[in-house]
Amino acid sequence: MKRFLIPLGIFIVLVGFLAVGLRLNPREVPSPLINKPAPPFTLPELTDPQRTFSQKDMLGKVWLLNVWASWCVSCREEHPVLVEFSKRNIVPVYGLNYKDDRKDALAWLARLGNPYTMSIMDRDGRIGIDYGVYGVPETYVIDKQGVIRYKQIGPVTPEILDAKIVPLVKKLQG
């Protein structure tokens, strides 16, 4: 009888872990970068590759970094939301064009609108790796000290903007 209790106990524990795991949102994967300084980078601007941009340029300001690509289907879904959001002038939105062809990226922005204060090119994806990018799109809220305070995996929606990003940005700006 006792030899059946041990496997039964292990089975019950595993079912418990499974039940908890199924309730988690896969888009809310905890990032080890939250509350840590944003990884350093210096990258060429998308519109003028002779000029560069660094996360240090934004010290003293709250900003969003949106990782996107012209080949990304989910980015197309998210893009109109970012275009409308940028018109509200709540916070500057910077784009990190990820593993993309410059001509394709420029044509995509020309066709669909440009919500970005500036876009920079991460052609080989090294900066994306430093930021722990799982896939595009991803969006980061970075505070005045250059610390990542929030990471959105997947498309930003109006609901996410209003419930999470805008309140956090306003708190950080205050």
N, CA, C and O of each residue as an XYZ file, in Angstrom:
696
protein
N       0.824     -1.212      0.000
C       0.000      0.000      0.000
C       0.857      1.261      0.000
O       0.553      2.220     -0.709
N       1.941      1.261      0.804
C       2.791      2.452      0.890
C       3.491      2.739     -0.428
O       3.729      3.896     -0.772
N       3.823      1.677     -1.172
C       4.531      1.911     -2.418
C       3.657      2.622     -3.458
O       4.196      3.161     -4.425
N       2.359      2.643     -3.299
C       1.457      3.375     -4.196
C       1.293      4.838     -3.778
O       0.942      5.685     -4.599
N       1.544      5.131     -2.509
C       1.378      6.493     -2.011
C       2.456      7.443     -2.549
O       2.174      8.606     -2.836
N       3.673      6.948     -2.683
C       4.754      7.816     -3.175
C       4.489      8.242     -4.626
O       4.535      9.439     -4.909
N       4.215      7.319     -5.558
C       3.898      7.772     -6.926
C       2.651      8.655     -6.975
O       2.592      9.602     -7.759
N       1.661      8.347     -6.144
C       0.447      9.161     -6.097
C       0.784     10.578     -5.628
O       0.277     11.554     -6.182
N       1.630     10.689     -4.618
C       2.043     12.007     -4.102
C       2.791     12.798     -5.159
O       2.549     13.992     -5.334
N       3.712     12.126     -5.872
C       4.460     12.801     -6.945
C       3.509     13.256     -8.046
O       3.644     14.363     -8.566
N       2.553     12.411     -8.399
C       1.566     12.757     -9.426
C       0.761     13.989     -9.020
O       0.535     14.875     -9.844
N       0.329     14.055     -7.775
C      -0.461     15.193     -7.286
C       0.367     16.477     -7.332
O      -0.152     17.529     -7.704
N       1.640     16.406     -6.962
C       2.513     17.583     -7.018
C       2.677     18.055     -8.464
O       2.609     19.254     -8.736
N       2.891     17.123     -9.387
C       3.037     17.489    -10.797
C       1.773     18.120    -11.363
O       1.849     19.083    -12.126
N       0.621     17.590    -10.999
C      -0.655     18.171    -11.434
C      -0.789     19.592    -10.889
O      -1.287     20.480    -11.581
N      -0.350     19.802     -9.661
C      -0.389     21.146     -9.069
C       0.473     22.126     -9.849
O       0.033     23.238    -10.143
N       1.710     21.723    -10.192
C       2.585     22.585    -10.991
C       1.978     22.874    -12.360
O       2.051     24.003    -12.847
N       1.385     21.870    -12.975
C       0.754     22.043    -14.286
C      -0.409     23.024    -14.194
O      -0.564     23.885    -15.060
N      -1.219     22.903    -13.162
C      -2.367     23.801    -12.988
C      -1.911     25.249    -12.836
O      -2.508     26.156    -13.415
N      -0.859     25.463    -12.061
C      -0.330     26.817    -11.882
C       0.242     27.323    -13.208
O      -0.016     28.464    -13.591
N       1.010     26.496    -13.909
C       1.635     26.893    -15.161
C       0.639     27.252    -16.241
O       0.885     28.165    -17.029
N      -0.476     26.556    -16.294
C      -1.485     26.831    -17.317
C      -2.189     28.162    -17.094
O      -2.787     28.706    -18.023
N      -2.129     28.687    -15.893
C      -2.771     29.976    -15.602
C      -1.865     31.171    -15.929
O      -2.330     32.311    -15.921
N      -0.591     30.927    -16.214
C       0.345     32.012    -16.493
C       0.186     32.517    -17.922
O      -0.153     31.758    -18.830
N       0.436     33.797    -18.102
C       0.378     34.421    -19.422
C       1.755     34.327    -20.068
O       2.715     34.860    -19.513
N       1.891     33.667    -21.222
C       3.211     33.531    -21.839
C       3.807     34.858    -22.294
O       5.015     34.939    -22.515
N       2.995     35.893    -22.438
C       3.504     37.208    -22.827
C       4.098     37.954    -21.637
O       4.698     39.015    -21.809
N       3.937     37.417    -20.450
C       4.463     38.061    -19.250
C       5.622     37.259    -18.675
O       5.674     36.980    -17.477
N       6.548     36.894    -19.554
C       7.741     36.185    -19.114
C       8.588     37.178    -18.330
O       8.928     38.239    -18.852
N       8.932     36.858    -17.098
C       9.736     37.813    -16.331
C      11.115     37.987    -16.960
O      11.795     37.010    -17.272
N      11.508     39.214    -17.136
C      12.801     39.511    -17.737
C      13.825     39.767    -16.636
O      13.540     40.498    -15.688
N      15.011     39.177    -16.748
C      16.054     39.468    -15.767
C      16.567     40.898    -15.874
O      17.326     41.348    -15.015
N      16.159     41.624    -16.928
C      16.636     42.995    -17.111
C      15.775     44.036    -16.397
O      16.174     45.195    -16.274
N      14.594     43.625    -15.926
C      13.729     44.590    -15.239
C      14.464     45.105    -14.001
O      15.022     44.334    -13.221
N      14.448     46.426    -13.844
C      15.112     47.129    -12.747
C      16.637     47.053    -12.829
O      17.333     47.210    -11.826
N      17.141     46.810    -14.037
C      18.586     46.821    -14.274
C      18.879     47.846    -15.378
O      18.003     48.152    -16.187
N      20.110     48.377    -15.410
C      20.443     49.336    -16.473
C      20.263     48.722    -17.859
O      20.584     47.555    -18.083
N      19.746     49.523    -18.775
C      19.591     49.079    -20.159
C      20.976     48.774    -20.724
O      21.908     49.556    -20.536
N      21.115     47.642    -21.415
C      22.414     47.310    -22.005
C      22.896     48.413    -22.945
O      22.104     49.005    -23.679
N      24.191     48.681    -22.916
C      24.725     49.763    -23.752
C      24.734     49.403    -25.232
O      24.887     48.240    -25.604
N      24.570     50.412    -26.056
C      24.685     50.240    -27.498
C      24.992     51.582    -28.145
O      24.682     52.637    -27.592
N      25.592     51.529    -29.295
C      25.736     52.667    -30.198
C      25.469     52.100    -31.577
O      26.234     51.277    -32.080
N      24.378     52.544    -32.185
C      23.943     51.989    -33.466
C      23.664     53.098    -34.470
O      23.363     54.227    -34.082
N      23.762     52.783    -35.762
C      23.452     53.782    -36.786
C      21.949     54.039    -36.884
O      21.127     53.144    -36.684
N      21.622     55.286    -37.196
C      20.229     55.634    -37.419
C      19.749     54.997    -38.722
O      20.522     54.819    -39.663
N      18.479     54.662    -38.760
C      17.906     54.041    -39.954
C      17.896     55.014    -41.124
O      18.252     54.636    -42.240
N      17.493     56.261    -40.889
C      17.361     57.225    -41.982
C      18.700     57.803    -42.413
O      18.846     58.220    -43.562
N      19.681     57.838    -41.516
C      20.998     58.383    -41.829
C      22.063     57.529    -41.139
O      22.463     57.844    -40.019
N      22.528     56.459    -41.780
C      23.481     55.541    -41.155
C      24.815     56.174    -40.748
O      25.592     55.563    -40.014
N      25.085     57.399    -41.224
C      26.317     58.085    -40.822
C      26.215     58.620    -39.394
O      27.227     58.869    -38.738
N      24.992     58.791    -38.928
C      24.764     59.268    -37.551
C      24.471     58.075    -36.656
O      23.901     57.079    -37.104
N      24.861     58.176    -35.393
C      24.618     57.085    -34.450
C      23.767     57.572    -33.289
O      23.617     58.770    -33.047
N      23.223     56.605    -32.589
C      22.389     56.860    -31.410
C      22.787     55.854    -30.349
O      23.104     54.704    -30.652
N      22.767     56.301    -29.099
C      23.113     55.450    -27.965
C      22.061     55.604    -26.879
O      21.402     56.639    -26.784
N      21.908     54.571    -26.065
C      20.972     54.678    -24.949
C      21.409     55.789    -23.991
O      20.580     56.327    -23.255
N      22.687     56.137    -23.990
C      23.186     57.224    -23.134
C      22.592     58.568    -23.545
O      22.461     59.473    -22.721
N      22.229     58.696    -24.834
C      21.636     59.942    -25.327
C      20.304     60.247    -24.639
O      19.840     61.387    -24.660
N      19.692     59.234    -24.031
C      18.369     59.409    -23.438
C      18.408     59.545    -21.912
O      17.356     59.643    -21.280
N      19.592     59.553    -21.316
C      19.661     59.733    -19.868
C      18.979     61.038    -19.481
O      19.187     62.070    -20.120
N      18.171     60.987    -18.440
C      17.399     62.145    -18.001
C      16.001     62.185    -18.590
O      15.217     63.079    -18.269
N      15.676     61.211    -19.462
C      14.353     61.166    -20.091
C      13.762     59.765    -19.954
O      14.490     58.772    -19.962
N      12.454     59.695    -19.830
C      11.735     58.427    -19.905
C      11.441     58.187    -21.383
O      11.051     59.109    -22.098
N      11.628     56.948    -21.841
C      11.413     56.657    -23.264
C      11.031     55.207    -23.456
O      11.232     54.362    -22.584
N      10.467     54.942    -24.638
C      10.133     53.574    -25.028
C      11.098     53.141    -26.117
O      11.462     53.924    -26.993
N      11.506     51.878    -26.046
C      12.286     51.260    -27.111
C      11.437     50.128    -27.659
O      11.145     49.159    -26.959
N      11.045     50.261    -28.921
C      10.204     49.264    -29.578
C      11.040     48.504    -30.606
O      11.570     49.094    -31.547
N      11.150     47.193    -30.414
C      11.900     46.341    -31.337
C      10.934     45.887    -32.427
O       9.888     45.309    -32.132
N      11.286     46.148    -33.693
C      10.382     45.863    -34.808
C      11.173     45.448    -36.051
O      12.393     45.604    -36.107
N      10.463     44.925    -37.035
C      11.066     44.562    -38.320
C       9.992     44.579    -39.402
O       8.818     44.328    -39.129
N      10.399     44.874    -40.617
C       9.442     44.924    -41.723
C       8.907     43.538    -42.071
O       7.824     43.430    -42.646
N       9.632     42.486    -41.740
C       9.218     41.116    -42.039
C       8.320     40.523    -40.956
O       7.857     39.390    -41.086
N       8.075     41.271    -39.903
C       7.347     40.777    -38.728
C       5.836     40.992    -38.894
O       5.370     42.124    -39.027
N       5.088     39.892    -38.884
C       3.627     39.957    -39.035
C       2.991     40.654    -37.831
O       2.104     41.490    -38.001
N       3.432     40.320    -36.628
C       2.863     40.941    -35.422
C       3.182     42.425    -35.337
O       2.419     43.197    -34.755
N       4.314     42.827    -35.920
C       4.661     44.251    -35.934
C       3.652     45.044    -36.766
O       3.322     46.184    -36.435
N       3.168     44.434    -37.842
C       2.161     45.084    -38.682
C       0.870     45.284    -37.883
O       0.195     46.302    -38.034
N       0.532     44.319    -37.041
C      -0.651     44.416    -36.174
C      -0.481     45.536    -35.151
O      -1.424     46.273    -34.860
N       0.724     45.655    -34.611
C       1.007     46.638    -33.571
C       1.190     48.047    -34.123
O       0.899     49.024    -33.433
N       1.660     48.160    -35.343
C       2.093     49.442    -35.886
C       1.039     50.560    -35.832
O       1.373     51.666    -35.407
N      -0.215     50.324    -36.243
C      -1.203     51.413    -36.158
C      -1.415     51.901    -34.717
O      -1.695     53.078    -34.492
N      -1.283     51.010    -33.767
C      -1.415     51.397    -32.353
C      -0.287     52.354    -31.979
O      -0.519     53.360    -31.308
N       0.938     52.039    -32.413
C       2.075     52.917    -32.112
C       1.969     54.253    -32.845
O       2.333     55.291    -32.292
N       1.478     54.236    -34.071
C       1.305     55.482    -34.823
C       0.342     56.408    -34.081
O       0.626     57.594    -33.910
N      -0.788     55.871    -33.644
C      -1.761     56.685    -32.895
C      -1.197     57.122    -31.548
O      -1.389     58.265    -31.133
N      -0.508     56.224    -30.872
C       0.079     56.549    -29.567
C       1.106     57.671    -29.693
O       1.148     58.565    -28.848
N       1.922     57.637    -30.724
C       2.964     58.660    -30.883
C       2.363     60.054    -31.059
O       2.989     61.050    -30.697
N       1.157     60.128    -31.612
C       0.485     61.420    -31.802
C       0.084     62.052    -30.474
O      -0.141     63.260    -30.403
N      -0.007     61.241    -29.421
C      -0.393     61.750    -28.096
C       0.774     62.442    -27.384
O       0.561     63.120    -26.379
N       2.000     62.280    -27.889
C       3.196     62.934    -27.330
C       3.366     62.733    -25.832
O       3.757     63.659    -25.122
N       3.080     61.547    -25.353
C       3.241     61.242    -23.931
C       4.698     60.937    -23.612
O       5.223     61.355    -22.580
N       5.335     60.211    -24.505
C       6.710     59.767    -24.288
C       7.335     59.517    -25.658
O       6.641     59.069    -26.571
N       8.637     59.797    -25.825
C       9.256     59.487    -27.111
C       9.367     57.974    -27.318
O       9.696     57.226    -26.397
N       9.089     57.551    -28.534
C       9.173     56.138    -28.904
C      10.321     55.998    -29.902
O      10.311     56.597    -30.977
N      11.304     55.196    -29.521
C      12.441     54.924    -30.393
C      12.313     53.500    -30.910
O      11.923     52.588    -30.180
N      12.646     53.327    -32.175
C      12.554     52.013    -32.788
C      13.918     51.355    -32.887
O      14.919     52.008    -33.179
N      13.943     50.062    -32.640
C      15.136     49.246    -32.863
C      14.783     48.281    -33.980
O      14.141     47.256    -33.750
N      15.208     48.618    -35.198
C      14.916     47.793    -36.364
C      15.820     46.564    -36.299
O      17.044     46.674    -36.357
N      15.199     45.397    -36.180
C      15.879     44.158    -35.799
C      16.052     43.205    -36.976
O      15.076     42.764    -37.582
N      17.308     42.893    -37.292
C      17.638     41.902    -38.328
C      16.863     42.150    -39.628
O      16.233     41.246    -40.178
N      16.926     43.366    -40.089
C      16.121     43.785    -41.233
C      17.006     44.437    -42.286
O      18.125     44.860    -41.994
N      16.506     44.512    -43.495
C      17.169     45.225    -44.574
C      16.752     46.696    -44.501
O      15.565     46.999    -44.388
N      17.715     47.599    -44.564
C      17.437     49.025    -44.419
C      16.385     49.512    -45.420
O      15.464     50.237    -45.044
N      16.512     49.122    -46.680
C      15.556     49.563    -47.707
C      14.145     49.066    -47.388
O      13.176     49.809    -47.540
N      14.031     47.826    -46.953
C      12.715     47.278    -46.599
C      12.110     48.032    -45.413
O      10.917     48.335    -45.398
N      12.946     48.325    -44.428
C      12.470     49.033    -43.242
C      11.996     50.443    -43.590
O      10.939     50.876    -43.131
N      12.773     51.153    -44.397
C      12.384     52.508    -44.793
C      11.094     52.500    -45.613
O      10.231     53.357    -45.421
N      10.961     51.539    -46.522
C       9.744     51.440    -47.343
C       8.543     51.123    -46.460
O       7.456     51.656    -46.685
N       8.722     50.270    -45.466
C       7.643     49.886    -44.557
C       7.147     51.107    -43.782
O       5.941     51.321    -43.660
N       8.086     51.909    -43.258
C       7.702     53.117    -42.513
C       7.044     54.144    -43.430
O       6.089     54.807    -43.027
N       7.542     54.284    -44.653
C       6.947     55.227    -45.606
C       5.518     54.827    -45.945
O       4.649     55.685    -46.105
N       5.278     53.533    -46.054
C       3.954     53.032    -46.433
C       2.968     53.057    -45.260
O       1.800     53.396    -45.447
N       3.422     52.705    -44.062
C       2.506     52.530    -42.928
C       2.536     53.663    -41.908
O       1.730     53.676    -40.977
N       3.455     54.615    -42.071
C       3.582     55.702    -41.107
C       4.751     55.444    -40.178
O       5.151     54.300    -39.960
N       5.296     56.528    -39.632
C       6.466     56.411    -38.773
C       6.156     56.955    -37.380
O       6.098     58.169    -37.184
N       5.958     56.059    -36.415
C       5.653     56.510    -35.060
C       6.893     56.856    -34.242
O       6.773     57.312    -33.104
N       8.075     56.646    -34.802
C       9.300     56.720    -34.024
C       9.940     58.103    -34.048
O      10.011     58.752    -35.092
N      10.395     58.534    -32.903
C      11.212     59.733    -32.825
C      12.462     59.500    -33.669
O      12.952     60.398    -34.353
N      12.964     58.259    -33.600
C      14.095     57.825    -34.405
C      14.107     56.304    -34.389
O      13.703     55.682    -33.407
N      14.570     55.713    -35.473
C      14.813     54.272    -35.507
C      16.293     54.045    -35.722
O      16.961     54.785    -36.444
N      16.786     53.005    -35.078
C      18.174     52.618    -35.222
C      18.216     51.198    -35.764
O      17.247     50.450    -35.634
N      19.339     50.826    -36.372
C      19.445     49.521    -37.024
C      20.289     48.544    -36.211
O      21.434     48.829    -35.860
N      19.702     47.397    -35.923
C      20.412     46.281    -35.295
C      20.449     45.162    -36.328
O      19.786     44.136    -36.173
N      21.222     45.367    -37.369
C      21.231     44.477    -38.529
C      21.560     43.034    -38.175
O      20.926     42.113    -38.690
N      22.551     42.823    -37.298
C      22.959     41.459    -36.977
C      22.278     40.905    -35.722
O      22.471     39.737    -35.387
N      21.495     41.716    -35.031
C      20.728     41.244    -33.885
C      21.496     41.154    -32.574
O      20.979     40.613    -31.597
N      22.714     41.671    -32.535
C      23.502     41.563    -31.292
C      22.893     42.360    -30.145
O      22.893     41.899    -29.004
N      22.379     43.540    -30.433
C      21.778     44.349    -29.358
C      20.484     43.684    -28.888
O      20.176     43.692    -27.696
N      19.733     43.113    -29.822
C      18.539     42.358    -29.443
C      18.865     41.242    -28.465
O      18.113     40.998    -27.522
N      19.978     40.568    -28.687
C      20.403     39.510    -27.760
C      20.694     40.108    -26.387
O      20.292     39.550    -25.366
N      21.394     41.244    -26.364
C      21.705     41.900    -25.082
C      20.445     42.285    -24.319
O      20.424     42.264    -23.089
N      19.389     42.637    -25.061
C      18.128     43.034    -24.433
C      17.212     41.832    -24.160
O      16.112     42.001    -23.635
N      17.651     40.650    -24.505
C      16.858     39.450    -24.234
C      15.631     39.344    -25.123
O      14.589     38.857    -24.685
N      15.744     39.796    -26.369
C      14.608     39.758    -27.284
C      14.269     38.303    -27.611
O      15.107     37.551    -28.109
N      13.027     37.925    -27.319
C      12.522     36.587    -27.644
C      12.085     36.536    -29.100
O      12.248     35.520    -29.776
N      11.540     37.622    -29.563
C      11.016     37.757    -30.913
C      10.388     39.126    -31.030
O      10.086     39.763    -30.021
N      10.192     39.575    -32.230
C       9.618     40.897    -32.414
C       8.110     40.784    -32.578
O       7.622     39.775    -33.089
N       7.370     41.785    -32.159
C       7.808     43.011    -31.493
C       7.970     42.821    -29.977
O       7.356     41.952    -29.358
N       8.804     43.656    -29.432
C       8.954     43.784    -27.986
C       9.142     45.269    -27.693
O       9.705     46.011    -28.498
N       8.661     45.683    -26.528
C       8.738     47.096    -26.161
C       9.232     47.220    -24.729
O       8.799     46.481    -23.844
N      10.138     48.157    -24.511
C      10.731     48.401    -23.196
C      10.411     49.825    -22.756
O      10.448     50.756    -23.560
N      10.096     49.985    -21.468
C       9.993     51.308    -20.862
C      11.294     51.519    -20.099
O      11.656     50.717    -19.238
N      11.993     52.605    -20.420
C      13.283     52.897    -19.805
C      13.182     54.237    -19.089
O      12.709     55.221    -19.658
N      13.633     54.268    -17.832
C      13.465     55.473    -17.013
C      14.594     56.486    -17.217
O      15.484     56.284    -18.042
N      14.539     57.575    -16.451
C      15.488     58.683    -16.604
C      16.926     58.290    -16.274
O      17.868     58.910    -16.766
N      17.093     57.276    -15.455
C      18.433     56.809    -15.093
C      18.947     55.734    -16.057
O      20.047     55.210    -15.878
N      18.141     55.408    -17.085
C      18.551     54.396    -18.047
C      18.288     52.976    -17.581
O      18.952     52.039    -18.023
N      17.309     52.816    -16.681
C      16.967     51.508    -16.125
C      15.688     50.996    -16.794
O      14.717     51.739    -16.938
N      15.694     49.732    -17.198
C      14.503     49.124    -17.795
C      13.482     48.873    -16.692
O      13.781     48.210    -15.699
N      12.285     49.403    -16.868
C      11.228     49.256    -15.858
C      10.093     48.340    -16.295
O       9.311     47.882    -15.462
N       9.996     48.070    -17.590
C       8.906     47.222    -18.086
C       9.301     46.650    -19.433
O       9.978     47.303    -20.227
N       8.868     45.415    -19.682
C       9.098     44.779    -20.977
C       7.793     44.151    -21.441
O       7.197     43.341    -20.732
N       7.354     44.531    -22.633
C       6.168     43.951    -23.257
C       6.626     43.003    -24.341
O       7.270     43.418    -25.305
N       6.300     41.738    -24.192
C       6.601     40.747    -25.223
C       5.370     40.640    -26.108
O       4.261     40.426    -25.618
N       5.565     40.787    -27.403
C       4.449     40.738    -28.338
C       3.906     42.128    -28.595
O       4.410     43.112    -28.052
N       2.877     42.207    -29.424
C       2.344     43.509    -29.830
C       1.776     44.322    -28.669
O       1.121     43.793    -27.771
N       2.047     45.616    -28.720
C       1.413     46.557    -27.801
C      -0.002     46.781    -28.312
O      -0.211     47.013    -29.503
N      -0.965     46.711    -27.413
C      -2.365     46.959    -27.761
C      -2.822     48.231    -27.054
O      -2.152     48.689    -26.128
N      -3.947     48.811    -27.469
C      -4.462     49.973    -26.743
C      -4.695     49.657    -25.267
O      -4.478     50.509    -24.405
N      -5.133     48.440    -24.978
C      -5.396     48.055    -23.583
C      -4.103     48.020    -22.760
O      -4.074     48.479    -21.618
N      -3.059     47.482    -23.339
C      -1.769     47.431    -22.642
C      -1.221     48.833    -22.439
O      -0.681     49.145    -21.378
N      -1.360     49.683    -23.460
C      -0.914     51.072    -23.324
C      -1.623     51.756    -22.160
O      -0.986     52.353    -21.293
N      -2.954     51.662    -22.155
C      -3.738     52.381    -21.148
C      -3.631     51.781    -19.748
O      -3.675     52.511    -18.758
N      -3.491     50.467    -19.658
C      -3.468     49.814    -18.344
C      -2.069     49.735    -17.729
O      -1.927     49.792    -16.508
N      -1.040     49.603    -18.561
C       0.298     49.363    -18.017
C       1.310     50.439    -18.399
O       1.944     51.029    -17.525
N       1.466     50.698    -19.691
C       2.576     51.537    -20.141
C       2.379     53.006    -19.785
O       3.273     53.617    -19.201
N       1.225     53.588    -20.124
C       1.003     55.014    -19.856
C       1.046     55.323    -18.358
O       1.704     56.290    -17.974
N       0.376     54.548    -17.487
C       0.489     54.848    -16.056
C       1.935     54.762    -15.543
O       2.354     55.581    -14.724
N       2.691     53.776    -16.024
C       4.084     53.648    -15.592
C       4.915     54.828    -16.085
O       5.713     55.385    -15.331
N       4.730     55.210    -17.346
C       5.476     56.342    -17.894
C       5.182     57.609    -17.103
O       6.102     58.349    -16.756
N       3.920     57.865    -16.818
C       3.552     59.078    -16.074
C       4.156     59.052    -14.676
O       4.604     60.084    -14.176
N       4.171     57.904    -14.052
C       4.786     57.770    -12.722
C       6.289     58.060    -12.797
O       6.835     58.763    -11.946
N       6.945     57.519    -13.813
C       8.380     57.713    -13.959
C       8.739     59.148    -14.352
O       9.806     59.643    -13.990
N       7.850     59.812    -15.090
C       8.096     61.190    -15.494
C       7.907     62.162    -14.333
O       8.533     63.221    -14.284
N       7.031     61.782    -13.398
C       6.683     62.637    -12.268
C       7.798     62.873    -11.361
O       7.645     63.578    -10.364
